Amino acid sequence: MSRSLQKFSIKSPSQFATTAGLPSIIFSSFALGAAFGGYIPLLSLWLEVLGRSFNDIGITNGVIGLGIIISAYFVPRLAHKIGVTKLIILGLMMASVMALLFRLTEQMYLWIIIRFLSGLGLGVHWVLSEAWLIKIAKPQFRARAIALYATAMSLGFAVGPAIIWVFGYRSIEPFAVIAMVLIIGALPFFWIRKYEPDLTLNVSKSPIRLIAKFPTIMAACIVAGGIDLAMLSLLPAMVVRTPGADTGLIMTLVPAMALGTIFFQYPIAKLADRHNPAALSAFIAAIGIMFASTLPFFMGSLIVANLMAFVGAGLIYGLYTLGLTMLSQRVSAGDLVAANAGFVIVFEISNLVGPTAAGWMVDVNLTYGFSVFVVLLGVLYLAIFWLRHGRTQ
């Protein structure tokens, strides 16, 4: 073993570790999704009450992504020094404290620091919990385990706004509830820490360089991250500005997309466990791109537009599940955490860049801008797939 390849001296996962670990990690991802789903609109509404500008709201919500990116980059080294379970728990505890502290100040520079630190803590959980899940899931069921993880997070994100409905957004109570939800998300790791998987961490490899070795996987991550958030961010606003659009879509498009991401993950993963996930990803991407890119032309119909949002968002987000599945099949045990960190970094960068690029294209042309953005990313993915796999599949 090379000097750069460091190994934790902890127990290998037993059958009980797998049985206990999978539902624990999936439950934790649901809690994290609920915290995300409640926190994002809560911050926006609270800042609106304080009379802050849209620019302030955007910066405050966006800086968490920068924290996640930086956190993901350094996770392999930190996990080697501190330990996987301890680092996950510390990260969630830090994010919980930051959620509460946000409400106790009205200084912009402190908000930015608090949100950045929140991103650092949440990024640790994201990278390490996924790596843990991949490690303990049996190969023949790995795609389905990843799908359940993604579905639980999406479901949590969908129910998170209920915190605002119950507790409002003007008091400290919803912030305290979100802090508690993050603590609840950490509790399963106290239970399963004795069964932490035997992870071999190669701390010398850059996560970005590692994920770049797999262009198809990287492209799947870019498409999923870029288009998914662009749809959530821009389509409701496009309804307002599109002549003849059914205004009911303002309230129904986002729930339809959320339901699609929940509904399609497990069926896609089940197919991936039985068939080649790379070939399946091309098929899923082509159909998802078709539905997402043509949706703006059907905004006059409440039923058709919601159906297209449901299918388009669900299939495109399925590329995240398939990309992670392909990654788990391609990387060695020693590179798993670093590769997954690279996957998260690419996804978060796509989340930051995708909506911005799509928004610029919609500003240029309201009718075709969003569709052109989606098609360009789809063509990018299919072209990379064809160059890498097309001749053999």
Secondary structure, 3 states (H helix, E strand, C coil): CCCCEEECCCCCCCHHHHHHHHHHHHHHHHHHHHHHHHHHHHHHHHHHHCCCCHHHHHHHHHHHHHHHHHHHHHHHHHHHHHCHHHHHHHHHHHHHHHHHHHHCCCCHHHHHHHHHHHHHHHHHHHHHHHHHHHHHCCHHHHHHHHHHHHHHHHHHHHHCCHHHHHHCCCCCHHHHHHHHHHHHHHHHHHHHHHHCCCCEEECCCCHHHHHCCCHHHHHHHHHHHHHHHHHHHHHHHHHHHCCCCCCCHHHHHHHHHHHHHHHHHHHHHHHHHHCCHHHHHHHHHHHHHHHHHHHHHHCCCHHHHHHHHHHHHHHHHHHHHHHHHHHHHHCCHHHHHHHHHHHHHHHHHHHHHHHHHHHHHHHHCCCCHHHHHHHHHHHHHHHHHHHHHHCCC
